[in-house]
């Protein structure tokens, strides 16, 4: 029989508090996923509305990612000065305002500007959530709580695709007219004000990170937060002492509070985080979510079918994230990353092969599109969803968990900001280059490139990534300190 008593009850209550705070912080991930995919249903209508070339369309879609990079880079530094929760409120406010302005856009130029503003807000949310979750989580469940960020991203992707589909169907297409005479694609942007407002209100109610509170001399406040989330099996006083010791040591040796190092200007551990961030995007995951409707229309689906397939893919992504949550603290980070690399490489290369079997079809208007017939269409669809399975169960959540854990306390927010900024820049590069690559080469060459990157990620993890499972953040800080 499992023992019960005050200790067990206290642990459960503390874990529930930690889970609640992690869920609230992860709503920033929901905004991240929602904004990433809301453009999916609107992109063709925007292109037609403003008569854009494929390159300019790619820029309008991708410019939000440059804003994300700026927000991520600056968000970590702001969080060290203002606090984690205040910066969350800032991110929510930027996203709220930009959603309204994007819906009211009168040209591609101002739409791009508002999309950039939204990106700044999302970039801030993307870097603050993993750091905050890592700093308030008990070590025993830190991986699972860190995975909530990716789960929220996947739910945000699904919510955006579903709302896009419902709005498009209600208006007879993304370029149709809906309430108050507004185009359907404008309503797709406007609905984003709801999650932005929810995130801002939650951030106002959340306690500050213990690490930040100790750094500002508010030790009693930090102890209260630690007491509420750690439970009796983990001493809040000991964790507080570890944080104070680390801050004192960092103050004596300011070099260890800097990202600068001998390896091309950065500490080696920062470079590991940077390459994790690059590989997560260079496997092409966001091509599936940003351009999936366009992609599936290119292989023979009509608009309604393409929306449905995109929605099914996003549901798959949500489901498999629960696999990561179940396994991450049991199997470990490195084994899951290695499995994911192999699975993604195989499925992407099979997709590239399937697309080489396509043929060009000319419709009644004279436009040419790629079509896949029979078994190859089925193979492409299955491989696309299996790719999402492998990504969603491994690299999707695990990169954010690793970035929240792997850096020393003294540089966690700043280093996470740099890695997240690089992640957004890699996302920008992939998003911007896909439309012209699709127009020039068809889908096969892009997916071949993504498959090669997935294969390379296997060897990077094998040689350069250390396991962080079950280790206290302060212990990892000490280990990194000696290696650097």
C-alpha positions in Angstrom: 0.0 0.0 0.0 1.3 3.5 -0.9 1.9 5.5 2.3 -0.1 8.6 2.8 0.0 11.4 5.3 0.9 15.1 5.8 4.2 14.7 3.8 2.4 13.1 0.8 -0.4 15.6 1.0 2.0 18.5 1.2 4.0 17.3 -1.8 0.8 16.9 -3.9 -0.4 20.4 -3.0 3.1 21.9 -3.8 3.2 20.0 -7.1 -0.3 21.2 -8.0 0.9 24.8 -7.3 4.0 24.3 -9.5 1.9 22.8 -12.2 -0.6 25.7 -12.1 2.2 28.2 -12.4 3.9 26.3 -15.2 0.6 26.1 -17.1 0.1 29.9 -16.6 3.6 30.6 -17.9 3.1 28.3 -20.8 0.2 30.3 -22.1 2.9 32.4 -23.7 3.6 29.2 -25.7 0.0 29.2 -26.8 0.4 32.7 -28.2 3.6 31.5 -29.9 1.8 28.6 -31.6 -1.3 30.6 -32.4 0.6 33.5 -34.1 2.8 31.0 -35.9 -0.2 29.3 -37.6 -2.9 32.0 -37.8 -1.2 33.2 -41.0 -1.6 29.7 -42.5 -5.2 30.2 -43.4 -4.8 33.9 -44.4 -1.7 33.7 -46.5 -3.3 33.0 -49.9 -6.0 35.6 -49.3 -3.5 38.2 -48.2 -1.4 37.4 -51.3 -4.5 38.0 -53.5 -5.7 41.0 -51.6 -2.5 42.9 -52.1 -1.3 41.3 -55.3 2.0 40.0 -53.9 4.7 37.9 -55.4 5.7 34.6 -53.7 8.9 36.3 -52.3 7.0 39.2 -50.8 4.4 36.8 -49.4 7.1 34.9 -47.7 8.5 38.1 -46.3 5.1 39.1 -44.9 4.7 35.7 -43.3 8.3 35.6 -42.0 8.9 39.1 -40.8 7.1 38.3 -37.5 9.9 35.9 -36.9 12.5 38.8 -37.0 10.4 40.5 -34.3 10.4 37.2 -32.4 14.2 37.1 -32.6 14.4 40.7 -31.3 11.9 40.0 -28.5 13.7 36.8 -27.5 17.1 38.5 -27.5 15.9 41.5 -25.4 13.4 39.6 -23.3 16.0 37.7 -21.4 17.9 40.8 -20.5 14.7 42.7 -19.5 13.7 39.8 -17.3 16.9 40.1 -15.3 16.2 43.8 -14.7 12.4 44.0 -14.5 11.5 40.4 -13.4 10.0 37.5 -15.3 6.3 38.3 -14.8 6.5 42.0 -15.7 8.1 41.1 -19.0 5.4 38.5 -19.6 2.8 41.3 -19.3 4.8 43.4 -21.8 4.8 40.6 -24.3 1.0 40.0 -23.9 0.4 43.7 -24.4 2.4 43.9 -27.6 0.6 40.9 -29.0 -2.8 42.2 -28.1 -2.3 45.6 -29.9 -0.7 44.0 -32.9 -3.6 41.6 -33.4 -6.0 44.5 -33.7 -3.7 46.4 -36.1 -3.0 43.4 -38.3 -6.8 42.8 -38.7 -7.2 46.5 -39.8 -4.2 46.4 -42.2 -4.6 48.5 -45.4 -1.4 47.3 -47.2 1.2 44.6 -47.2 3.7 47.2 -45.7 1.7 48.0 -42.6 0.6 44.4 -42.2 4.3 43.4 -42.1 4.9 46.1 -39.5 2.1 44.8 -37.2 3.3 41.3 -37.7 6.8 42.4 -36.6 5.3 43.9 -33.5 3.4 40.6 -32.8 6.7 38.8 -33.2 8.4 41.0 -30.5 5.7 40.0 -28.0 5.9 36.3 -29.0 9.7 36.3 -28.8 9.5 37.7 -25.2 7.0 35.0 -24.2 9.0 32.3 -25.8 12.1 33.0 -23.8 10.6 33.9 -20.4 8.3 30.8 -20.1 11.1 28.1 -20.1 13.3 30.1 -17.7 10.4 30.8 -15.3 9.2 27.2 -15.4 12.7 25.8 -14.8 13.2 28.2 -11.8 10.0 27.4 -10.0 9.8 23.6 -10.7 10.8 20.7 -8.3 13.6 18.8 -9.9 11.6 15.5 -10.0 9.0 17.0 -12.4 10.9 19.8 -14.0 11.1 18.0 -17.4 7.4 17.4 -17.5 6.6 21.0 -16.5 9.1 22.3 -19.1 7.3 20.2 -21.7 4.1 22.2 -21.1 5.6 25.0 -23.1 5.6 22.9 -26.2 2.2 21.4 -25.4 0.8 25.0 -25.2 2.5 25.8 -28.6 0.9 22.8 -30.2 -2.5 23.7 -28.8 -2.1 27.2 -30.0 -1.3 25.9 -33.5 -4.4 23.7 -33.4 -6.6 26.6 -32.2 -5.3 28.9 -34.9 -5.9 26.3 -37.7 -9.3 25.4 -36.3 -10.4 29.1 -36.0 -9.0 29.7 -39.5 -11.0 26.8 -40.9 -14.3 27.8 -39.1 -13.9 31.5 -40.2 -13.1 30.5 -43.8 -16.0 28.1 -44.0 -18.4 30.7 -42.6 -17.3 33.2 -45.2 -17.0 30.8 -48.1 -13.3 31.1 -48.2 -10.5 33.1 -46.6 -11.0 36.0 -49.0 -14.8 36.0 -48.4 -16.7 38.6 -46.4 -17.8 38.1 -42.8 -19.2 40.2 -40.0 -19.3 44.0 -40.4 -18.1 43.6 -44.0 -14.6 42.6 -43.0 -12.7 40.0 -45.0 -12.5 36.6 -43.3 -8.7 36.8 -43.1 -8.9 39.9 -41.0 -11.0 38.1 -38.5 -8.4 35.3 -38.4 -6.0 37.9 -36.9 -8.5 39.6 -34.7 -9.4 36.6 -32.6 -5.9 36.5 -31.3 -6.8 39.3 -28.8 -8.5 36.7 -26.6 -5.5 34.6 -25.7 -3.3 37.7 -25.4 -5.6 39.2 -22.8 -5.8 35.9 -20.9 -2.0 35.7 -20.8 -1.6 39.2 -19.6 -4.1 38.7 -16.8 -2.4 35.5 -15.7 1.0 37.1 -15.6 -0.3 39.8 -13.3 -1.4 37.2 -10.8 1.8 35.0 -10.9 4.5 35.2 -8.2 7.9 36.3 -9.3 10.8 33.8 -9.9 12.8 32.9 -6.8 16.0 33.4 -8.7 15.0 37.0 -9.5 13.7 37.7 -6.0 17.0 36.5 -4.4 19.0 38.7 -6.8 17.0 41.7 -5.7 17.5 41.0 -2.0 13.9 39.7 -1.4 14.9 36.5 0.2 11.7 36.1 2.3 9.6 36.4 -0.8 11.7 33.9 -2.6 11.4 31.4 0.3 7.6 31.8 0.3 7.5 31.0 -3.4 9.9 28.0 -3.0 7.9 26.7 0.0 4.7 26.8 -2.1 6.0 24.8 -5.1 8.7 22.4 -3.7 6.9 20.4 -1.1 8.4 18.5 1.9 10.6 16.2 -0.2 12.7 19.1 -1.3 14.0 21.7 1.1 13.1 25.3 0.2 15.8 26.5 2.6 18.4 24.4 0.9 17.3 25.6 -2.6 17.4 29.2 -1.4 20.9 28.6 0.0 22.0 27.1 -3.3 20.7 30.1 -5.2 22.3 32.6 -2.8 25.6 30.7 -3.0 25.5 30.8 -6.8 24.7 34.5 -6.9 27.5 35.3 -4.5 30.0 33.2 -6.5 28.9 34.9 -9.7 29.4 38.3 -8.1 33.0 37.4 -7.3 33.7 36.2 -10.8 31.7 38.3 -13.2 33.1 36.5 -16.2 30.9 33.6 -15.3 27.9 35.9 -15.4 28.8 36.8 -19.0 28.0 34.9 -22.2 31.5 35.7 -23.5 34.0 32.9 -23.9 36.9 31.7 -25.9 34.9 29.7 -28.4 34.3 32.2 -31.2 33.2 34.8 -28.6 30.7 32.7 -26.7 31.0 30.1 -23.9 30.9 26.5 -25.3 27.6 25.8 -23.5 26.0 28.8 -25.2 27.1 27.4 -28.6 25.5 24.0 -27.7 22.2 25.8 -27.0 22.5 27.8 -30.2 22.9 24.7 -32.4 20.1 23.0 -30.7 17.9 26.0 -31.6 19.1 25.9 -35.2 18.6 22.2 -35.8 15.1 22.4 -34.3 14.1 24.8 -37.1 16.2 23.5 -39.9 14.3 20.2 -40.0 11.5 22.3 -41.5 8.8 21.8 -38.9 7.2 25.2 -39.4 6.9 24.7 -43.2 4.3 22.1 -42.2 2.4 24.6 -40.0 2.9 27.9 -41.9 2.4 26.6 -45.4 0.6 23.3 -44.9 -2.6 24.5 -46.6 -0.7 25.8 -49.6 1.5 22.7 -49.7 -1.5 20.3 -49.7 -3.3 22.3 -52.3 -0.1 21.9 -54.4 -0.3 18.1 -54.2 -4.0 18.0 -55.3 -6.2 18.8 -52.3 -8.8 21.6 -52.6 -8.9 24.4 -50.1 -11.4 22.7 -47.8 -9.5 19.4 -47.8 -6.2 21.2 -47.2 -7.6 23.0 -44.2 -8.8 19.7 -42.8 -5.5 17.9 -43.3 -3.7 20.9 -41.7 -6.0 20.6 -38.7 -5.5 16.8 -38.4 -1.7 17.4 -38.4 -2.0 19.9 -35.6 -4.1 17.5 -33.5 -1.5 14.9 -34.1 1.1 17.3 -32.8 -0.8 17.9 -29.6 -1.3 14.2 -29.0 2.3 13.2 -29.3 3.5 16.0 -27.0 1.9 14.0 -24.2 4.3 11.2 -25.1 7.2 13.5 -24.4 5.6 14.6 -21.1 5.2 11.0 -20.0 8.8 9.9 -21.0 11.0 12.9 -20.5 11.8 12.4 -16.8 11.9 8.6 -17.2 13.9 8.0 -20.4 15.9 11.2 -20.3 16.6 14.0 -22.7 19.4 12.7 -24.9 17.8 9.3 -25.9 14.6 11.0 -26.9 16.5 13.6 -29.0 18.4 10.8 -30.8 15.3 8.8 -31.5 13.6 12.0 -32.9 16.5 12.8 -35.2 16.4 9.3 -36.8 12.6 9.4 -37.2 12.6 12.8 -38.7 15.4 12.1 -41.1 13.7 8.9 -42.4 10.2 10.5 -42.9 11.6 13.7 -44.5 13.7 11.8 -47.0 10.7 9.6 -47.9 8.6 12.8 -48.4 11.3 14.2 -50.7 11.2 10.9 -52.7 7.4 10.9 -52.9 7.4 14.5 -54.3 9.8 13.5 -57.1 7.0 11.3 -58.4 4.6 14.2 -58.8 3.4 15.6 -62.2 2.2 19.1 -63.3 -1.5 19.7 -63.8 -2.9 22.8 -65.6 -6.3 24.0 -64.4 -9.0 25.9 -66.4 -7.3 29.3 -65.7 -4.0 28.1 -67.0 -2.3 27.8 -63.6 0.0 24.9 -63.1 0.1 22.9 -59.9 1.9 19.7 -58.7 -0.2 16.6 -58.2 0.5 13.3 -56.6 -1.5 10.2 -57.5 -2.3 6.9 -55.8 0.2 5.5 -53.3 2.6 8.4 -53.5 0.0 10.9 -52.3 -0.7 8.5 -49.4 3.0 8.1 -48.6 3.5 11.9 -48.5 0.5 12.3 -46.2 1.6 9.5 -43.8 5.2 10.7 -43.7 4.2 14.3 -43.0 2.2 13.2 -40.0 4.8 10.7 -38.8 7.4 13.5 -39.1 5.1 15.6 -36.8 4.9 12.6 -34.4 8.7 12.3 -34.1 9.2 16.1 -33.8 6.3 16.6 -31.3 7.4 13.7 -29.1 11.1 14.8 -29.0 12.7 17.9 -30.5 9.6 20.1 -30.1 9.4 20.1 -26.3 12.9 18.9 -25.5 14.8 21.8 -27.0 12.9 24.3 -24.8 13.3 22.0 -21.8 17.1 21.8 -22.4 17.4 25.5 -22.9 15.7 26.1 -19.6 18.0 23.7 -17.8 21.4 23.6 -19.4 22.7 27.1 -18.7 24.3 28.3 -15.4 22.0 30.3 -13.2 24.0 33.5 -13.8 23.4 33.5 -17.5 20.2 31.5 -17.9 17.9 34.2 -19.0 20.4 35.9 -21.2 21.7 32.7 -22.8 18.2 31.4 -23.3 17.4 34.7 -25.0 20.3 34.3 -27.4 19.4 30.7 -28.2 15.7 31.6 -28.6 16.6 34.5 -30.9 18.7 32.2 -33.1 15.8 29.8 -33.1 13.5 32.5 -34.5 16.2 33.6 -37.0 16.5 30.0 -38.2 12.7 29.9 -38.4 12.7 33.1 -40.4 15.3 31.7 -42.9 13.3 28.5 -43.4 9.9 30.3 -43.7 11.3 33.0 -46.1 13.1 30.5 -48.4 10.3 27.9 -48.7 8.0 29.7 -51.2 10.7 30.5 -53.8 12.2 27.1 -53.3 8.8 25.5 -53.8 8.2 27.6 -57.0 11.7 26.9 -58.4 12.3 23.2 -57.4 9.0 21.8 -56.2 8.7 20.3 -52.7 11.3 17.6 -53.2 14.5 19.7 -52.8 13.3 21.6 -49.7 12.4 18.3 -48.0 15.7 16.7 -49.0 17.5 19.6 -47.3 15.4 19.3 -44.1 16.1 15.5 -44.0 19.8 16.1 -44.2 19.6 18.6 -41.3 17.7 16.0 -39.3 20.4 13.5 -39.9 23.1 15.9 -38.8 21.2 16.7 -35.6 21.6 13.1 -34.6 25.4 13.4 -34.6 25.4 16.8 -32.9 23.4 15.4 -29.9 25.5 12.3 -29.8 28.8 14.2 -29.6 27.9 17.5 -27.9 24.7 17.4 -25.7 24.9 16.3 -22.1 22.0 14.7 -20.1 20.3 17.1 -17.7 17.6 14.7 -16.4 17.1 14.7 -12.6 19.9 17.2 -11.8 19.4 20.4 -9.7 19.9 23.6 -11.7 22.6 24.7 -9.2 24.5 21.4 -9.7 24.4 21.8 -13.5 25.7 25.4 -13.0 28.7 24.1 -11.1 29.5 21.5 -13.7 29.3 24.0 -16.6 31.4 26.5 -14.5 34.2 24.0 -14.3 34.0 23.0 -18.1 34.0 26.7 -19.1 
